[in-house]
């Protein structure tokens, strides 16, 4: 029996694989802490620098823009160089971007640093590969859920801690010192993580992709599906450019917006060419059976995460104002109610992983998607005539399935193809951000009720796709060692 199979998950332990789990979820916590360090301090920044509402909205958009390609790139780097180096490097670079944001004295400098800090949001995918290396398949769901749920709390941690820290520093520059402090924490922990973890347990092999630059696929049909699944990633970035362009926020000129569209189109064509360079051999000769995996598994999980995490991103952004306007609540009360939606991630993401471990990957994800669809349908019926208690109950019900769905998706991802786990996680994570962009764009055109109903319909579609196309992981994954030896990795 291998080292990683010898003990159960004990959250109070800080040895072996549990030590890796705790060190890694805290790295994720810090990456989100840094990514969202501006949000609770926007008021102070607006007052100190005289920012307009339009400029504030632009900062919020810029904060998520780079995360979409960032998660793809970070996934590739993780598979190629290992999570220890990449996580440490990401935290190190993010620290100096925080310092740059803290000392910025013009809006242009703020905007540039915020845009670049979107890479910090890509840290999530690194730990997915690290946890998959240290935990067996039967514990993968709950371990990934703990990693994702506890680390994701970094955004809430920033909201809870940074305003008080800024007040403690005091003065007009209190917000600067608070943000610089987050950079200092990231800088220190980048060294702690680098010298405290290893990519695999002793004696295990870290499998790397045979080629870098694009995801490896293993059949002509998968080649075409892979290219098709890349389209929404570029389309979401085009939507962000459109939001910043003259038709909306007006922060970009028409010429600059057109240049961005042309650049995105060129990048898509270049990536398609690169995909062919890496995978063109599938059209010339069959890939050996032992090397194959089904890309449709990746596609289904991408769409599922687009609905689960993507809807969470969108709903968290609009729910406080919805409650404030619909039920005539104070901003504090509405914010407290809305915080439950994301706060349950702390418990329900690990629960979703545990359910997946216990009752099967496909069945669990399908049931959760059905519950998520029902939850959003009920939310679409909410209006000012409802008792506030009933509205809160519906929000909690929906949140249970949304956050459990996040955990269920990433309970499957490490079981698709071990050496590609970082890239697969990166693509799914990027789709989560795509979902946020898509649903928030829908919200800009329709009422909140129709917005919730749109997500419900999307969840029904993904439920059907999951039921029809997702395959339950069975038996073993196969990876080939450099000497030609085949290693089997259990997925049940």
C-alpha positions, -999 to +999 in steps of 0.1 A: +000+000+000+013+034-009+020+062+016-010+082+006-034+053+014-023+047+049-045+071+069-079+087+069-086+124+066-081+139+100-085+177+099-066+181+132-035+164+118-006+184+105+015+155+092+018+137+059-008+144+033-028+165+058+001+188+062+001+193+024-036+199+024-034+226+051-004+244+036-020+243+002-055+255+011-039+284+030-019+293-002-052+294-020-067+315+008-039+340+004-042+341-034-079+350-031-072+373-002-048+392-025-072+390-055-101+406-036-080+430-014-094+460-032-131+452-028-137+462+008-115+493+004-131+508-027-149+535-007-116+547+009-098+545-025-126+565-042-124+592-015-086+594-016-082+595-053-115+610-064-126+580-085-159+581-104-184+553-103-175+544-138-138+541-128-148+518-099-169+496-122-139+494-146-116+482-118-141+454-110-141+443-146-103+445-149-100+424-118-116+393-135-104+399-171-069+383-168-081+354-147-098+337-177-066+332-197-046+331-165-061+299-153-053+282-186-017+294-185-012+286-148-026+251-154+000+245-181+028+258-159+017+236-130+017+205-151+051+214-165+070+226-134+050+213-105+027+230-080+053+238-054+073+261-078+043+276-095+023+284-063+054+299-047+061+319-078+026+332-082+025+344-046+059+360-050+049+379-081+015+388-066+032+404-036+050+430-058+018+437-078+001+444-044+029+468-036+025+485-070-013+488-064-007+503-029+017+530-041-003+539-073-012+576-074-030+577-108-060+558-120-040+544-149-015+528-125-043+514-104-060+499-134-028+483-147-020+467-113-056+455-109-056+440-143-023+421-136-036+410-102-062+389-120-034+363-123-037+359-085-072+345-090-056+317-111-039+302-080-069+279-074-059+255-102-024+249-088-037+232-056-060+209-076-030+192-090-011+192-057-041+176-038-046+150-065-010+139-061-013+134-023-048+119-019-062+087-033-093+087-055-116+076-027-107+108-007-102+131-037-136+147-035-136+157+001-099+167+000-105+189-031-136+203-014-117+213+017-090+229-004-115+248-025-140+257+001-115+269+028-093+286+003-121+304-013-129+320+020-100+343+013-123+368-004-145+369+027-114+371+049-104+402+030-138+418+035-137+410+072-101+421+080-089+448+056-114+476+065-104+473+102-067+471+093-070+502+072-086+520+101-058+507+124-032+523+101-054+554+099-052+585+077-059+589+040-033+562+032-047+535+056-060+516+026-026+516+010-009+501+040-037+475+043-032+464+007+006+465+011+003+442+041-015+416+020+014+417-004+038+412+025+019+382+037+020+367+002+057+374-001+065+356+032+043+327+025+058+322-010+090+312+008+072+292+035+054+271+009+084+266-013+105+251+015+076+232+032+060+210+005+069+185-022+050+179-054+044+142-046+048+118-017+083+102-014+087+076-040+059+088-063+064+100-098+052+134-110+039+129-145+043+158-169+027+164-203+046+151-233+041+185-250+035+220-237+014+248-251-020+231-254-039+203-239-031+169-253-061+152-269-063+116-282-088+114-311-100+135-341-134+140-325-118+153-293-096+176-314-127+193-329-145+194-295-114+210-279-113+238-304-151+244-300-147+246-262-121+273-266-145+297-283-164+308-252-131+317-235-123+342-261-159+353-265-160+362-227-129+384-231-146+400-261-177+407-239-154+423-213-138+446-240-173+455-252-183+465-216-153+487-214-159+501-249-178+531-262-211+513-262-210+509-224-185+523-199-167+543-225-133+536-209-119+523-243-121+541-276-137+524-306-103+520-322-088+503-291-118+481-287-115+470-324-078+463-318-087+440-288-113+422-309-087+416-337-061+405-311-085+380-296-093+366-330-056+363-338-049+346-305-077+321-311-063+313-346-028+310-332-040+287-304-059+265-329-027+262-349-007+253-317-033+227-309-028+212-343+010+213-339+007+193-306-022+170-316-021+167-354-008+132-350-043+120-341-053+124-377-024+103-390-024+073-366-045+061-337-033+070-302-024+038-282-054+027-261-034+030-229-027+067-236-063+077-243-088+097-223-122+112-233-122+149-237-160+149-234-154+144-197-135+177-196-162+195-217-191+184-194-171+195-163-163+228-179-200+235-185-210+223-151-185+247-134-197+275-156-231+271-141-221+264-105-192+288-098-201+311-126-236+317-112-221+321-078-198+349-090-227+366-107-252+362-079-228+373-051-223+405-072-260+414-074-277+398-044-271+425-018-286+452-040-315+429-050-325+423-013-320+460-005-343+471-033-368+443-033-374+440+005-365+476+014-336+465+037-306+485+049-273+479+031-260+461+062-289+437+065-290+430+028-253+423+028-255+400+057-283+380+041-265+379+007-232+368+024-248+335+033-248+326-004-211+326-007-203+318+029-218+283+027-190+274+003-169+268+035-191+238+044-208+228+012-179+226-012-163+198+010-197+183+014-202+182-024-168+164-027-178+139+001-211+132-016-193+125-049-168+102-031-197+084-013-224+081-039-206+082-073-194+111-094-219+111-122-250+105-100-240+131-075-233+158-100-265+152-119-286+153-087-269+185-075-275+201-109-312+193-107-313+208-072-295+239-084-320+243-112-349+241-087-332+265-064-327+292-091-363+286-103-376+294-068-354+324-067-369+336-099-403+338-082-391+360-053-406+395-051-415+421-025-447+403-015-427+374-001-420+371+036-383+379+041-379+345+059-391+326+029-368+345+006-338+338+029-348+301+030-349+299-008-315+316-011-300+291+014-316+262-004-301+273-037-267+280-022-265+245-008-266+231-043-245+258-059-216+253-035-219+215-034-218+216-072-184+233-071-171+205-049-186+178-071-171+191-103-136+191-088-141+157-073-140+144-109-114+166-125-083+148-109-096+115-122-096+123-159-059+122-168-033+127-141-005+143-161-030+169-175-048+177-142-035+212-139-046+221-175-080+204-171-085+223-138-074+255-154-098+252-183-127+244-159-117+273-136-117+296-167-152+284-175-163+294-140-152+330-148-168+328-183-201+319-165-198+350-143-193+372-173-222+356-193-247+357-164-238+393-154-241+403-191-276+387-191-284+407-159-276+439-176-304+433-201-332+417-180-349+418-146-333+399-116-362+374-118-354+366-155-317+365-146-324+338-120-346+319-145-319+320-171-294+303-147-321+277-139-325+269-176-288+266-180-287+242-150-313+220-166-293+219-198-262+209-179-282+183-160-292+167-193-256+169-206-243+153-175-268+125-175-262+118-212-225+123-217-205+122-184-190+088-177-184+075-142-146+071-136-139+034-134-108+012-128-075+030-133-058+058-151-027+048-169+005+068-171+037+058-188+070+063-170+101+076-189+115+040-190+083+028-206+069+012-175+031+017-171+018+029-137-019+024-129-036+050-107-068+040-091-099+062-098-125+044-077 
